[in-house]
């Protein structure tokens, strides 16, 4: 009752969720608030989290310039994924995201953003390999190989994957070591933060 509905009307989430003429956002907002309350968060933390998720200031626009898009570029639904090739959770969600894009062909697109964690020693080299492959038009092919072989991300493995994709190996090695690749990864990570 204390939080305003994300629907734009000056009414509470509870009121919006119980009305017959509710907006599409009030049910998820009510479920989110219920979860925060049951998890024991205090009122101020709940307000902050709710504002971050449903408030206008919590919305972030992403530039579509130069992004890696899997699926129909003009799809009405966009999933932006910040990911780490060595992260087991990212690896677990990989086939599900691919399935969604294929199952709802033309309706969903996936935008991949790098977020290599410092706790994963091979995440940055893997991200660099994906970007270097992307410069030869094979980003998602490398992306898939990296997720399918998360426990094989040593330098020799990355070179083997590049060979499997038929990349120009001299160019791949040069791009892998280049600053443009690192800048792209750093920009994605900064945006994720």
Residue frames as qw, qx, qy, qz and C-alpha x, y, z in Angstrom:
[[0.000, 0.881, 0.473, 0.000, 0.00, 0.00, 0.00],
 [0.327, -0.789, 0.053, 0.517, 2.93, 2.37, 0.52],
 [0.337, -0.237, 0.568, 0.712, 4.43, 2.13, -2.96],
 [0.498, 0.553, 0.010, -0.668, 2.89, 3.84, -5.98],
 [0.838, 0.327, 0.436, 0.027, 1.95, 1.73, -8.96],
 [0.381, -0.307, 0.503, 0.713, 4.45, 1.73, -11.85],
 [0.363, 0.550, 0.703, 0.268, 1.49, 2.24, -14.19],
 [0.186, 0.279, 0.166, 0.927, 1.60, 6.01, -13.93],
 [0.408, -0.676, -0.397, -0.467, -1.63, 6.45, -12.00],
 [0.065, -0.488, 0.533, -0.688, -1.51, 7.95, -8.50],
 [0.864, -0.317, -0.026, -0.389, -2.59, 4.75, -6.73],
 [0.476, -0.555, 0.679, -0.066, -0.85, 2.09, -4.69],
 [0.233, 0.287, -0.891, -0.263, 0.54, -1.14, -6.07],
 [0.179, 0.173, 0.915, -0.318, -1.94, -3.06, -3.90],
 [0.464, 0.532, 0.311, -0.636, -4.89, -1.10, -5.27],
 [0.419, 0.538, -0.503, -0.531, -3.71, -1.53, -8.87],
 [0.108, 0.216, -0.967, -0.084, -3.09, -5.28, -8.44],
 [0.220, 0.277, 0.866, -0.353, -6.56, -5.93, -7.03],
 [0.440, 0.501, 0.073, -0.741, -8.52, -3.90, -9.59],
 [0.770, 0.382, 0.511, 0.012, -10.15, -5.55, -12.57],
 [0.533, 0.826, 0.032, 0.178, -8.66, -2.89, -14.88],
 [0.593, -0.674, 0.267, 0.351, -5.02, -3.28, -13.88],
 [0.394, 0.795, -0.420, -0.190, -1.99, -2.43, -15.96],
 [0.909, 0.225, -0.342, 0.084, 0.55, -5.05, -17.03],
 [0.377, 0.497, -0.548, 0.558, 3.21, -3.81, -14.59],
 [0.484, -0.560, 0.287, -0.608, 1.29, -3.91, -11.31],
 [0.973, -0.185, -0.062, -0.122, 1.26, -7.70, -10.84],
 [0.778, 0.253, -0.319, 0.479, 5.06, -8.03, -11.26],
 [0.023, 0.587, -0.326, 0.741, 5.51, -4.99, -8.98],
 [0.729, -0.473, 0.125, -0.479, 3.27, -6.55, -6.33],
 [0.978, -0.031, -0.169, 0.115, 5.12, -9.88, -6.56],
 [0.544, 0.445, -0.344, 0.623, 8.48, -8.09, -6.29],
 [0.260, -0.589, 0.297, -0.705, 7.38, -6.11, -3.22],
 [0.900, -0.328, -0.006, -0.287, 5.99, -9.27, -1.62],
 [0.887, 0.154, -0.280, 0.334, 9.31, -11.03, -2.14],
 [0.263, 0.532, -0.363, 0.718, 11.27, -8.13, -0.60],
 [0.546, -0.533, 0.208, -0.612, 8.98, -8.05, 2.43],
 [0.971, -0.198, -0.054, -0.126, 9.11, -11.83, 2.97],
 [0.774, 0.278, -0.312, 0.476, 12.90, -11.76, 2.68],
 [0.577, -0.628, -0.327, 0.408, 12.94, -9.32, 5.60],
 [0.390, 0.319, 0.060, 0.862, 14.18, -6.12, 3.99],
 [0.100, -0.525, -0.437, 0.724, 13.52, -2.90, 5.91],
 [0.351, 0.812, 0.425, -0.190, 11.21, -0.21, 4.48],
 [0.042, 0.845, -0.289, -0.449, 14.00, 2.05, 3.22],
 [0.275, -0.293, 0.827, 0.393, 15.76, -0.79, 1.40],
 [0.418, 0.479, 0.771, 0.035, 12.44, -1.87, -0.12],
 [0.254, 0.892, 0.157, -0.341, 11.81, 1.70, -1.35],
 [0.086, -0.697, 0.546, 0.456, 15.30, 1.87, -2.87],
 [0.335, -0.046, 0.895, 0.293, 15.05, -1.50, -4.62],
 [0.391, 0.644, 0.649, -0.108, 11.53, -0.81, -5.86],
 [0.187, 0.892, -0.048, -0.408, 12.55, 2.60, -7.24],
 [0.179, -0.529, 0.705, 0.438, 15.56, 1.03, -8.95],
 [0.301, 0.127, 0.914, 0.240, 13.42, -1.58, -10.65],
 [0.182, 0.660, 0.717, 0.127, 10.14, 0.23, -11.33],
 [0.066, -0.825, -0.148, 0.541, 10.95, 3.94, -10.99],
 [0.567, 0.821, 0.055, 0.046, 11.64, 6.17, -13.98],
 [0.055, -0.866, 0.497, 0.010, 15.16, 6.92, -12.71],
 [0.671, -0.302, 0.676, 0.041, 15.94, 3.19, -12.66],
 [0.805, 0.520, 0.285, 0.016, 15.47, 2.83, -16.40],
 [0.330, -0.571, 0.495, 0.566, 18.58, 2.77, -18.53],
 [0.718, 0.654, -0.007, -0.238, 18.71, 3.22, -22.28],
 [0.686, -0.273, 0.535, 0.410, 21.24, 1.11, -24.16],
 [0.296, 0.656, -0.397, -0.570, 22.84, 2.21, -27.37],
 [0.909, 0.213, 0.353, -0.064, 22.36, -0.30, -30.15],
 [0.428, 0.818, -0.377, -0.075, 25.43, 0.89, -32.03],
 [0.359, 0.547, -0.748, 0.113, 27.90, -1.92, -32.58],
 [0.608, -0.311, 0.595, -0.424, 26.22, -4.39, -30.22],
 [0.100, 0.124, -0.966, -0.203, 26.18, -8.15, -30.66],
 [0.646, 0.083, 0.201, -0.732, 22.58, -9.10, -31.47],
 [0.040, 0.005, 0.988, 0.149, 21.27, -12.66, -31.71],
 [0.245, 0.581, 0.742, -0.227, 17.81, -12.85, -33.24],
 [0.292, 0.723, 0.455, 0.430, 15.78, -10.43, -35.32],
 [0.331, 0.058, -0.167, 0.927, 17.27, -6.92, -35.01],
 [0.280, -0.294, -0.131, -0.905, 13.79, -5.33, -35.12],
 [0.445, -0.364, -0.817, 0.048, 12.20, -7.72, -32.57],
 [0.318, -0.752, -0.150, -0.557, 9.84, -5.95, -30.15],
 [0.760, -0.647, 0.054, -0.020, 11.41, -7.62, -27.07],
 [0.474, 0.646, -0.494, 0.337, 15.08, -7.10, -26.25],
 [0.839, -0.524, -0.059, 0.136, 16.95, -9.08, -23.61],
 [0.258, 0.805, -0.446, 0.293, 20.24, -7.45, -22.62],
 [0.935, -0.303, -0.130, 0.131, 22.57, -10.00, -21.06],
 [0.010, 0.826, -0.530, 0.193, 25.71, -8.98, -19.16],
 [0.995, -0.081, -0.019, -0.061, 27.75, -12.16, -19.05],
 [0.213, -0.702, 0.679, 0.034, 31.02, -13.89, -18.21],
 [0.738, 0.316, -0.535, -0.263, 32.15, -16.87, -20.29],
 [0.354, 0.217, -0.850, 0.324, 33.62, -18.66, -17.26],
 [0.413, -0.157, 0.458, -0.771, 30.63, -18.11, -14.94],
 [0.051, 0.123, 0.990, 0.043, 28.70, -21.35, -14.35],
 [0.284, 0.572, 0.574, -0.512, 25.40, -19.46, -13.94],
 [0.323, 0.619, -0.269, -0.663, 25.93, -17.64, -17.23],
 [0.107, 0.235, -0.908, -0.329, 26.72, -20.98, -18.83],
 [0.184, 0.307, 0.906, -0.228, 23.52, -22.47, -17.44],
 [0.348, 0.665, 0.339, -0.568, 21.33, -19.67, -18.83],
 [0.011, 0.431, -0.592, -0.680, 23.03, -19.72, -22.26],
 [0.022, 0.157, 0.915, 0.372, 20.95, -22.57, -23.78],
 [0.085, 0.641, 0.693, -0.319, 17.74, -21.15, -22.30],
 [0.107, 0.688, -0.035, -0.717, 18.29, -17.73, -23.87],
 [0.040, 0.247, -0.751, -0.611, 19.11, -19.33, -27.23],
 [0.066, 0.360, 0.929, 0.054, 15.96, -21.45, -26.95],
 [0.126, 0.705, 0.447, -0.536, 13.80, -18.38, -26.25],
 [0.114, 0.572, -0.335, -0.741, 15.17, -16.49, -29.24],
 [0.067, 0.072, -0.882, -0.461, 14.57, -19.49, -31.51],
 [0.055, 0.444, 0.881, -0.153, 11.17, -20.39, -30.06],
 [0.139, 0.836, 0.378, -0.373, 9.89, -16.83, -30.38],
 [0.512, 0.079, 0.423, 0.743, 11.60, -16.12, -33.69],
 [0.110, 0.540, 0.364, 0.751, 11.14, -12.52, -34.78],
 [0.436, -0.799, -0.314, -0.269, 9.77, -11.54, -31.37],
 [0.638, -0.738, 0.118, 0.186, 12.90, -11.63, -29.15],
 [0.619, 0.624, -0.321, 0.354, 16.44, -10.52, -29.69],
 [0.774, -0.533, -0.088, 0.330, 19.38, -11.05, -27.35],
 [0.263, 0.873, -0.270, 0.309, 21.98, -8.31, -26.91],
 [0.874, -0.222, -0.235, 0.364, 25.20, -9.69, -25.45],
 [0.012, -0.905, 0.274, -0.326, 27.37, -7.47, -23.24],
 [0.681, 0.176, -0.584, 0.406, 30.63, -8.52, -21.58],
 [0.464, -0.761, 0.202, -0.406, 30.93, -8.55, -17.81],
 [0.761, 0.159, -0.572, 0.261, 34.00, -10.68, -17.04],
 [0.633, -0.763, 0.000, -0.129, 34.38, -11.13, -13.30],
 [0.116, 0.759, -0.607, 0.205, 37.82, -10.74, -11.75],
 [0.675, -0.335, 0.608, -0.250, 37.25, -13.95, -9.78],
 [0.897, 0.301, 0.324, 0.023, 37.30, -15.87, -13.07],
 [0.401, -0.569, 0.447, 0.562, 40.89, -15.84, -14.35],
 [0.338, 0.057, 0.744, 0.573, 39.99, -16.97, -17.89],
 [0.269, 0.756, 0.557, -0.215, 36.91, -14.79, -18.34],
 [0.084, 0.835, -0.158, -0.520, 38.81, -11.82, -19.79],
 [0.150, -0.339, 0.773, 0.515, 40.86, -13.88, -22.29],
 [0.294, 0.390, 0.866, 0.112, 37.64, -15.62, -23.37],
 [0.215, 0.844, 0.331, -0.363, 35.88, -12.26, -23.82],
 [0.024, -0.692, 0.438, 0.573, 38.82, -11.01, -25.86],
 [0.250, -0.042, 0.891, 0.376, 38.65, -14.14, -28.05],
 [0.300, 0.637, 0.704, -0.090, 34.92, -13.59, -28.65],
 [0.140, 0.878, 0.036, -0.456, 35.52, -9.98, -29.63],
 [0.133, -0.503, 0.667, 0.534, 38.44, -10.91, -31.90],
 [0.287, 0.243, 0.895, 0.239, 36.22, -13.51, -33.58],
 [0.234, 0.780, 0.489, -0.311, 33.50, -10.87, -33.86],
 [0.032, 0.732, -0.291, -0.616, 35.81, -8.68, -35.89],
 [0.024, 0.207, -0.843, -0.496, 35.73, -11.49, -38.46],
 [0.599, -0.050, -0.297, -0.742, 31.97, -11.88, -38.26],
 [0.660, -0.084, -0.746, -0.032, 31.99, -14.93, -35.96],
 [0.205, -0.427, 0.491, -0.731, 31.10, -13.49, -32.55],
 [0.782, -0.195, 0.216, -0.550, 28.16, -15.76, -31.72],
 [0.893, 0.207, -0.399, -0.001, 29.89, -18.83, -33.14],
 [0.388, 0.350, -0.631, 0.574, 32.81, -18.20, -30.73],
 [0.449, -0.352, 0.320, -0.756, 30.35, -17.23, -27.96],
 [0.919, -0.093, -0.103, -0.369, 28.65, -20.64, -28.28],
 [0.783, 0.249, -0.505, 0.266, 31.95, -22.55, -28.26],
 [0.110, 0.426, -0.553, 0.708, 33.15, -20.70, -25.17],
 [0.629, -0.285, 0.286, -0.664, 29.98, -21.48, -23.24],
 [0.952, 0.058, -0.213, -0.213, 29.97, -25.10, -24.42],
 [0.811, 0.133, -0.377, 0.426, 33.59, -25.51, -23.23],
 [0.289, -0.904, 0.059, -0.309, 33.66, -23.37, -20.09],
 [0.767, -0.566, 0.270, 0.135, 36.31, -25.56, -18.49],
 [0.741, 0.089, 0.349, 0.567, 38.60, -25.30, -21.51],
 [0.178, 0.970, 0.157, 0.045, 39.48, -21.61, -21.84],
 [0.584, -0.513, 0.278, 0.565, 43.28, -21.66, -21.88],
 [0.146, 0.685, -0.338, -0.628, 45.10, -19.78, -24.66],
 [0.072, -0.169, 0.904, 0.387, 45.62, -22.98, -26.67],
 [0.255, 0.480, 0.827, -0.144, 41.88, -23.73, -26.39],
 [0.239, 0.776, 0.170, -0.559, 40.96, -20.25, -27.63],
 [0.087, 0.530, -0.621, -0.571, 43.27, -20.67, -30.62],
 [0.172, 0.090, 0.967, 0.165, 41.77, -24.10, -31.34],
 [0.296, 0.651, 0.619, -0.324, 38.25, -22.61, -31.36],
 [0.195, 0.747, -0.179, -0.610, 39.39, -19.83, -33.70],
 [0.023, -0.303, 0.848, 0.434, 40.84, -22.48, -36.04],
 [0.253, 0.340, 0.903, -0.069, 37.61, -24.49, -35.86],
 [0.288, 0.770, 0.374, -0.429, 35.72, -21.38, -36.98],
 [0.659, 0.458, 0.350, 0.483, 38.07, -20.90, -39.93],
 [0.087, -0.976, -0.037, 0.195, 39.31, -17.51, -38.75],
 [0.546, 0.678, -0.278, 0.406, 42.35, -15.79, -40.21],
 [0.784, -0.440, -0.301, 0.318, 44.71, -16.75, -37.38],
 [0.466, 0.114, -0.098, 0.872, 47.20, -13.92, -37.85],
 [0.199, -0.511, -0.163, -0.820, 44.40, -11.37, -37.72],
 [0.713, -0.560, -0.391, -0.158, 42.78, -13.20, -34.75],
 [0.717, -0.264, -0.290, 0.576, 46.02, -13.04, -32.74],
 [0.241, 0.236, -0.002, 0.941, 46.57, -9.37, -33.60],
 [0.398, -0.552, -0.269, -0.682, 42.98, -8.45, -32.68],
 [0.762, -0.454, -0.450, 0.102, 43.16, -10.54, -29.51],
 [0.593, -0.249, -0.222, 0.733, 46.10, -8.43, -28.33],
 [0.167, 0.450, 0.231, 0.846, 44.71, -5.14, -29.68],
 [0.001, 0.124, 0.461, -0.879, 43.36, -2.25, -27.66],
 [0.455, -0.090, -0.318, -0.827, 40.08, -2.04, -29.64],
 [0.628, -0.228, -0.734, -0.122, 38.99, -5.43, -28.29],
 [0.381, -0.232, -0.634, 0.632, 39.84, -4.47, -24.71],
 [0.133, 0.013, 0.082, -0.988, 38.08, -1.11, -25.07],
 [0.552, -0.203, -0.522, -0.618, 34.90, -2.83, -26.21],
 [0.610, -0.292, -0.717, 0.169, 34.92, -5.18, -23.21],
 [0.258, -0.156, -0.440, 0.846, 35.70, -2.34, -20.80],
 [0.288, -0.104, -0.148, -0.940, 32.83, -0.25, -22.20],
 [0.636, -0.296, -0.617, -0.356, 30.38, -3.14, -21.75],
 [0.546, -0.263, -0.656, 0.449, 31.54, -3.74, -18.18],
 [0.065, -0.049, -0.242, 0.967, 31.27, -0.05, -17.31],
 [0.468, -0.193, -0.332, -0.796, 27.74, 0.02, -18.70],
 [0.665, -0.279, -0.690, -0.060, 26.90, -3.07, -16.64],
 [0.375, -0.178, -0.556, 0.720, 28.18, -1.44, -13.49]]
